[in-house]
């Protein structure tokens, strides 16, 4: 164990950026404390597959203690951070006070409902494992209730799912819902052949996947339409209700399920002083990822806005920032000047589902089966834990062969799950 005379580095948040920072500091001449409200790390890119009954929740999560056990200078503390005193260099959790010499803010993001009335109460976000589990059980209860009701209006509400947001997450969940509702469910609910689930994707902009080249955006739109998704572009949500969704045009969409993927904002801890912020509440940082007023504090991932770089908020960015932050901390421990962060873009992929995907690697655009396969391969390689990867691979193979969802047998809703009706 590293002696207490060594500098103390505290990392808040065990997402991609925070966990990578901790791992990269393994063996450093410093004590490292990683704090997170959960004792597991979630592989966020596969959350939508938990929500749509492809994967079990435990297959995309891994205990943080297990991930860090080989590093003698790192300890993990589970707790909710209540406040951070940047002047006194103190982190306050619900259970304890932690003093630090260096601090890393990797607190990630939270769903941004953009002030839309009712969205916080009735829309389902998809940011955490609990969100995915709650959505999964909600969908299962909707189909069971639709099978029993004799009221055609109630049935149509139960059998209509609206996805708000046409970015990568919205496209992914829409494609996965096609597989669940149009391919898997009709095997058990034969009446769905005559009264199918209606899937509606609402996008405020003129096109889906705005971060991709135009030809790939067009391909994605046509593919989802051919799969039966009703896409509403240049349509903004005015309000969300338990029984319907209202657009700013006055259009009412009867639906019991609204899934919100329309944006995120930084999730920041409470501090004793206000800090300069950029778009989506992100902290403005130096090129080295340090706070300008506090060179002993770093911010990364969805928490930070890096000058001169337009970042999309994806996992590879947070992972590279975690490596850079750890490298700069090691330099500071040696009395050297931190170096700027430079993101190396390896490419971008998005899965549409039903054996289709899109991507751009360098100048090369990718679409169709190759995009779908590459997305699965990349995310399988980076998913946490050997056992988890084995279970994911076996489940994917069986699902693709049988065209069925295998993680939907449990219909009993835990009493603590926040299902919205």
C-alpha positions as CSV (number, residue, x, y, z in Angstrom):
1,X,0.0,0.0,0.0
2,X,1.3,3.5,-0.9
3,X,2.2,5.5,2.1
4,X,-0.1,8.3,3.3
5,X,2.9,10.8,2.7
6,X,2.2,10.5,-1.0
7,X,0.0,13.1,-2.7
8,X,-3.7,12.2,-2.7
9,X,-5.6,12.2,-6.0
10,X,-9.4,12.0,-5.8
11,X,-11.5,11.1,-8.8
12,X,-15.2,11.7,-8.8
13,X,-17.1,9.4,-11.2
14,X,-16.4,5.9,-12.4
15,X,-17.7,6.3,-16.0
16,X,-15.4,5.8,-18.9
17,X,-13.2,8.9,-18.2
18,X,-13.0,8.6,-14.5
19,X,-12.3,4.8,-14.5
20,X,-9.7,5.2,-17.2
21,X,-7.9,7.9,-15.2
22,X,-7.8,5.7,-12.2
23,X,-6.5,2.7,-14.1
24,X,-3.9,4.8,-15.8
25,X,-2.7,6.0,-12.4
26,X,-2.1,2.5,-11.2
27,X,1.4,2.2,-9.7
28,X,1.9,6.0,-9.6
29,X,3.6,7.6,-6.6
30,X,0.3,8.8,-5.2
31,X,-2.7,7.6,-3.3
32,X,-5.8,7.5,-5.6
33,X,-9.4,7.4,-4.4
34,X,-12.2,6.8,-6.9
35,X,-15.7,7.8,-5.7
36,X,-18.9,6.8,-7.4
37,X,-22.5,6.4,-6.2
38,X,-22.6,2.9,-7.7
39,X,-20.2,0.1,-7.0
40,X,-20.2,-1.0,-10.6
41,X,-19.1,0.4,-14.0
42,X,-21.8,0.5,-16.7
43,X,-21.0,0.0,-20.3
44,X,-23.4,2.7,-21.5
45,X,-23.4,2.0,-25.2
46,X,-25.3,-1.2,-24.6
47,X,-28.0,0.2,-22.4
48,X,-30.5,0.2,-25.2
49,X,-30.0,-3.5,-25.6
50,X,-31.0,-4.0,-21.9
51,X,-34.0,-1.8,-22.4
52,X,-35.2,-3.8,-25.4
53,X,-34.7,-7.2,-23.8
54,X,-31.6,-8.3,-25.7
55,X,-29.1,-8.4,-22.8
56,X,-29.4,-8.9,-19.1
57,X,-28.4,-5.9,-17.0
58,X,-25.5,-7.7,-15.2
59,X,-23.8,-8.4,-18.6
60,X,-23.0,-4.7,-19.2
61,X,-21.8,-4.0,-15.7
62,X,-18.7,-5.0,-13.7
63,X,-17.9,-4.4,-10.0
64,X,-15.4,-1.5,-9.7
65,X,-13.5,-3.3,-6.9
66,X,-12.8,-6.1,-9.3
67,X,-11.6,-3.7,-12.0
68,X,-9.2,-2.0,-9.6
69,X,-8.0,-4.9,-7.3
70,X,-4.6,-5.3,-9.0
71,X,-3.6,-1.7,-8.2
72,X,-2.3,-1.3,-4.6
73,X,-2.3,2.5,-4.7
74,X,-6.0,2.8,-5.6
75,X,-9.1,2.5,-3.4
76,X,-12.7,2.8,-4.3
77,X,-15.3,4.5,-2.1
78,X,-19.0,4.2,-2.8
79,X,-20.9,7.3,-2.0
80,X,-22.9,10.3,-3.2
81,X,-20.8,13.5,-3.4
82,X,-22.7,16.3,-1.8
83,X,-20.3,19.1,-2.3
84,X,-16.7,20.0,-3.3
85,X,-14.8,22.8,-1.7
86,X,-12.1,23.8,-4.3
87,X,-10.4,26.3,-2.0
88,X,-10.1,23.9,1.0
89,X,-9.4,21.0,-1.3
90,X,-12.2,18.9,0.3
91,X,-14.8,16.5,-1.1
92,X,-17.9,15.9,1.1
93,X,-19.9,12.7,0.7
94,X,-22.9,11.7,2.7
95,X,-20.7,9.5,4.9
96,X,-17.3,11.2,5.0
97,X,-15.0,14.1,4.2
98,X,-12.1,13.4,1.8
99,X,-9.1,15.8,1.5
100,X,-7.2,15.9,-1.8
101,X,-4.1,17.3,-3.4
102,X,-5.4,16.8,-6.9
103,X,-9.0,16.4,-8.0
104,X,-10.5,14.9,-11.2
105,X,-14.1,15.7,-12.0
106,X,-15.5,13.0,-14.2
107,X,-19.1,13.2,-13.1
108,X,-20.5,12.7,-16.6
109,X,-23.9,13.9,-17.9
110,X,-27.5,13.8,-17.1
111,X,-30.6,13.9,-19.3
112,X,-31.5,17.3,-20.5
113,X,-35.3,17.7,-20.9
114,X,-34.9,21.2,-22.2
115,X,-37.7,22.6,-20.1
116,X,-40.4,20.6,-21.9
117,X,-43.4,20.4,-19.6
118,X,-44.1,16.8,-18.4
119,X,-40.9,15.4,-19.9
120,X,-39.3,14.9,-16.5
121,X,-42.4,13.1,-15.2
122,X,-43.5,11.0,-18.1
123,X,-40.6,10.5,-20.5
124,X,-38.1,7.7,-20.1
125,X,-34.4,8.7,-20.2
126,X,-31.7,6.2,-21.1
127,X,-28.6,7.2,-19.2
128,X,-28.2,4.6,-16.4
129,X,-28.7,0.9,-15.8
130,X,-31.8,1.8,-13.7
131,X,-33.2,3.7,-16.6
132,X,-32.8,0.8,-19.0
133,X,-34.4,-1.7,-16.5
134,X,-37.3,0.6,-15.8
135,X,-38.0,1.1,-19.6
136,X,-37.7,-2.7,-20.2
137,X,-40.3,-3.5,-17.6
138,X,-42.6,-0.7,-18.7
139,X,-42.6,-2.0,-22.3
140,X,-43.4,-5.5,-21.1
141,X,-46.2,-4.3,-19.0
142,X,-47.6,-2.2,-21.9
143,X,-47.8,-5.2,-24.2
144,X,-49.4,-7.3,-21.5
145,X,-52.0,-4.6,-20.8
146,X,-52.7,-4.2,-24.5
147,X,-53.4,-7.9,-24.8
148,X,-56.1,-7.6,-22.1
149,X,-57.9,-4.4,-22.8
150,X,-61.0,-4.2,-25.0
151,X,-60.8,-0.4,-25.3
152,X,-59.3,0.4,-28.8
153,X,-58.2,3.8,-27.8
154,X,-56.3,2.5,-24.7
155,X,-54.8,-0.3,-26.8
156,X,-53.5,2.2,-29.4
157,X,-51.9,4.3,-26.7
158,X,-50.3,1.2,-25.2
159,X,-49.1,0.0,-28.6
160,X,-47.5,3.4,-29.7
161,X,-43.9,4.2,-28.7
162,X,-42.5,7.7,-29.4
163,X,-38.7,8.2,-29.4
164,X,-37.7,11.9,-29.0
165,X,-34.3,12.6,-30.5
166,X,-32.7,11.6,-33.8
167,X,-29.1,11.3,-32.8
168,X,-27.2,8.0,-32.4
169,X,-29.1,6.9,-29.3
170,X,-32.5,7.6,-30.8
171,X,-31.7,5.7,-34.0
172,X,-30.3,2.8,-32.0
173,X,-33.3,2.4,-29.7
174,X,-35.7,2.9,-32.7
175,X,-34.0,0.0,-34.6
176,X,-33.9,-2.2,-31.6
177,X,-37.6,-1.6,-31.0
178,X,-38.3,-2.7,-34.5
179,X,-36.6,-6.0,-33.7
180,X,-38.5,-6.3,-30.4
181,X,-42.0,-5.1,-31.4
182,X,-42.2,-6.2,-35.0
183,X,-40.2,-9.4,-35.0
184,X,-40.0,-10.9,-31.5
185,X,-43.4,-9.9,-29.9
186,X,-45.6,-11.2,-32.7
187,X,-44.3,-14.7,-32.0
188,X,-46.0,-14.6,-28.6
189,X,-48.8,-12.2,-29.4
190,X,-50.2,-13.3,-32.8
191,X,-52.8,-10.5,-32.8
192,X,-49.9,-8.0,-33.3
193,X,-49.9,-9.1,-37.0
194,X,-53.2,-7.3,-37.4
195,X,-52.6,-4.5,-34.9
196,X,-48.9,-3.8,-34.8
197,X,-46.9,-1.6,-32.5
198,X,-46.5,1.9,-34.0
199,X,-43.0,3.4,-33.6
200,X,-42.5,7.1,-34.0
201,X,-39.2,8.9,-34.1
202,X,-39.4,12.7,-33.5
203,X,-36.4,14.8,-34.5
204,X,-36.3,18.6,-34.1
205,X,-33.7,19.0,-36.9
206,X,-34.1,18.3,-40.6
207,X,-32.2,15.0,-40.6
208,X,-31.3,12.1,-38.4
209,X,-27.7,11.6,-37.2
210,X,-26.5,15.2,-37.8
211,X,-22.9,14.3,-36.9
212,X,-22.7,11.9,-39.9
213,X,-22.2,12.8,-43.6
214,X,-25.3,13.5,-45.6
215,X,-25.4,10.2,-47.6
216,X,-25.3,8.2,-44.4
217,X,-28.1,10.4,-42.8
218,X,-30.2,9.7,-45.9
219,X,-29.5,6.0,-45.8
220,X,-30.5,5.8,-42.1
221,X,-33.7,7.7,-42.7
222,X,-34.7,5.4,-45.6
223,X,-33.7,2.3,-43.7
224,X,-35.8,3.1,-40.6
225,X,-38.8,4.1,-42.8
226,X,-38.6,0.7,-44.6
227,X,-38.5,-1.0,-41.2
228,X,-41.8,0.7,-40.3
229,X,-40.7,3.6,-38.2
230,X,-42.7,6.8,-38.6
231,X,-40.1,9.6,-38.7
232,X,-41.2,13.2,-37.9
233,X,-38.4,15.6,-38.8
234,X,-38.4,19.3,-37.9
235,X,-40.9,18.5,-35.2
236,X,-40.3,19.9,-31.7
237,X,-42.0,18.5,-28.6
238,X,-44.2,20.9,-26.8
239,X,-45.2,18.7,-23.9
240,X,-45.2,15.1,-22.7
241,X,-48.2,13.5,-21.0
242,X,-49.0,10.1,-19.6
243,X,-51.3,9.3,-22.5
244,X,-49.9,11.4,-25.3
245,X,-47.1,13.5,-26.8
246,X,-47.8,17.0,-28.0
247,X,-45.8,18.6,-30.8
248,X,-45.3,22.4,-31.2
249,X,-47.4,22.1,-34.4
250,X,-50.4,21.1,-32.2
251,X,-50.3,17.5,-33.3
252,X,-51.2,15.0,-30.6
253,X,-49.6,11.5,-30.6
254,X,-51.5,9.1,-28.4
255,X,-48.8,7.0,-26.7
256,X,-48.1,5.5,-23.3
257,X,-44.4,5.3,-23.9
258,X,-42.1,8.3,-24.6
259,X,-38.4,7.7,-24.7
260,X,-36.2,10.8,-24.4
261,X,-32.9,10.8,-26.2
262,X,-32.9,14.5,-27.2
263,X,-30.0,15.8,-25.3
264,X,-27.8,15.8,-22.2
265,X,-26.1,18.3,-20.0
266,X,-23.2,18.1,-17.6
267,X,-23.8,16.6,-14.1
268,X,-21.7,18.8,-11.9
269,X,-21.2,18.6,-8.1
270,X,-22.0,21.6,-5.9
271,X,-19.0,23.9,-5.3
272,X,-18.5,26.8,-3.0
273,X,-17.6,29.1,-5.9
274,X,-19.1,29.4,-9.4
275,X,-17.0,28.1,-12.3
276,X,-17.0,29.3,-15.9
277,X,-19.3,27.1,-18.0
278,X,-19.8,26.5,-21.7
279,X,-22.6,24.9,-23.6
280,X,-24.8,22.3,-21.9
281,X,-23.4,23.3,-18.5
282,X,-20.0,22.0,-19.2
283,X,-17.0,23.4,-17.3
284,X,-14.6,25.5,-19.4
285,X,-11.1,23.9,-19.1
286,X,-7.7,24.7,-20.4
287,X,-6.2,22.6,-23.3
288,X,-4.6,20.4,-20.6
289,X,-8.1,19.7,-19.1
290,X,-7.3,21.7,-16.0
291,X,-9.6,24.4,-14.5
292,X,-8.0,27.8,-15.2
293,X,-8.5,29.0,-11.6
294,X,-7.5,25.7,-10.0
295,X,-4.6,23.9,-11.7
296,X,-4.9,21.1,-9.2
297,X,-8.4,20.2,-10.6
298,X,-9.1,18.5,-13.9
299,X,-12.4,18.0,-15.7
300,X,-13.1,15.5,-18.5
301,X,-15.7,13.7,-20.5
302,X,-19.2,15.1,-20.6
303,X,-18.2,17.4,-17.7
304,X,-15.6,19.4,-19.8
305,X,-15.6,21.8,-22.7
306,X,-12.2,21.6,-24.4
307,X,-11.2,24.8,-26.2
308,X,-10.7,24.5,-30.0
309,X,-12.1,21.0,-30.2
310,X,-15.6,19.9,-31.2
311,X,-16.3,16.7,-29.3
312,X,-19.4,14.5,-29.6
313,X,-19.4,13.1,-26.1
314,X,-18.7,9.5,-27.0
315,X,-16.8,7.0,-25.0
316,X,-13.5,7.1,-27.0
317,X,-13.2,10.8,-26.2
318,X,-13.6,10.2,-22.5
319,X,-11.2,7.3,-22.5
320,X,-8.5,9.3,-24.3
321,X,-9.1,12.2,-21.9
322,X,-8.7,9.8,-19.0
323,X,-5.3,8.7,-20.3
324,X,-4.2,12.3,-20.9
325,X,-5.4,13.4,-17.4
326,X,-3.4,10.6,-15.7
327,X,-0.3,11.4,-17.8
328,X,-0.6,15.1,-16.8
329,X,-1.0,14.2,-13.1
330,X,2.1,12.1,-13.3
331,X,3.9,15.1,-14.8
332,X,2.7,17.4,-12.1
333,X,3.9,14.9,-9.5
334,X,7.3,15.2,-11.0
335,X,7.1,19.0,-11.2
336,X,6.6,19.1,-14.9
337,X,4.1,21.1,-16.9
338,X,0.9,19.3,-18.1
339,X,0.5,18.9,-21.8
340,X,-2.6,19.7,-23.9
341,X,-5.2,17.0,-24.8
342,X,-5.5,16.1,-28.5
343,X,-8.3,13.8,-29.5
344,X,-7.4,11.2,-32.1
345,X,-10.7,10.4,-33.9
346,X,-10.6,6.7,-34.9
347,X,-14.0,7.0,-36.6
348,X,-17.7,6.9,-35.7
349,X,-20.2,4.1,-35.9
350,X,-23.9,3.9,-35.3
351,X,-26.1,0.8,-35.4
352,X,-29.5,0.9,-37.0
353,X,-30.5,-2.7,-36.2
354,X,-31.9,-5.4,-38.4
355,X,-28.4,-6.1,-39.8
356,X,-27.8,-2.5,-40.8
357,X,-25.5,0.3,-39.5
358,X,-23.5,3.3,-40.7
359,X,-20.1,4.7,-40.0
360,X,-17.2,6.8,-41.1
361,X,-13.6,5.7,-40.6
362,X,-11.3,8.3,-41.9
363,X,-12.6,9.4,-45.3
364,X,-14.4,6.0,-45.8
365,X,-18.2,5.9,-45.3
366,X,-19.6,2.6,-44.2
367,X,-23.2,1.4,-44.4
368,X,-25.4,-1.7,-44.3
369,X,-24.2,-5.0,-43.0
370,X,-20.6,-4.0,-42.6
371,X,-21.5,-1.0,-40.5
372,X,-23.7,-3.2,-38.3
373,X,-21.0,-5.9,-37.9
374,X,-18.2,-3.3,-37.1
375,X,-20.4,-1.7,-34.5
376,X,-21.0,-5.0,-32.7
377,X,-17.4,-6.1,-33.0
378,X,-16.0,-2.8,-31.6
379,X,-18.5,-2.7,-28.7
380,X,-18.0,-6.4,-27.9
381,X,-14.2,-5.9,-27.6
382,X,-14.6,-2.9,-25.3
383,X,-17.4,-4.4,-23.1
384,X,-16.1,-5.1,-19.5
385,X,-15.0,-8.5,-18.3
386,X,-14.3,-11.8,-20.1
387,X,-17.4,-13.5,-18.7
388,X,-19.6,-10.6,-19.8
389,X,-18.2,-10.7,-23.3
390,X,-18.8,-14.4,-23.5
391,X,-22.4,-14.0,-22.4
392,X,-23.0,-11.1,-24.7
393,X,-21.6,-13.0,-27.7
394,X,-23.6,-16.1,-27.0
395,X,-26.8,-14.0,-26.6
396,X,-26.2,-12.0,-29.8
397,X,-25.6,-15.2,-31.8
398,X,-28.8,-16.8,-30.5
399,X,-30.8,-13.7,-30.9
400,X,-29.7,-13.2,-34.5
401,X,-30.4,-16.9,-35.4
402,X,-33.8,-17.0,-33.7
403,X,-34.8,-13.4,-34.3
404,X,-36.0,-13.4,-30.7
405,X,-35.3,-11.4,-27.6
406,X,-34.1,-13.7,-24.8
407,X,-33.9,-11.3,-21.8
408,X,-37.6,-10.7,-21.3
409,X,-38.9,-13.6,-19.3
410,X,-39.2,-11.8,-16.0
411,X,-42.4,-9.8,-15.8
412,X,-42.6,-9.0,-12.1
413,X,-41.7,-5.4,-11.6
414,X,-39.5,-4.6,-8.6
415,X,-41.3,-2.3,-6.1
416,X,-38.5,0.3,-6.4
417,X,-38.5,0.6,-10.2
418,X,-39.8,3.9,-11.4
419,X,-42.3,2.8,-14.1
420,X,-44.4,5.7,-15.4
421,X,-48.0,5.3,-16.4
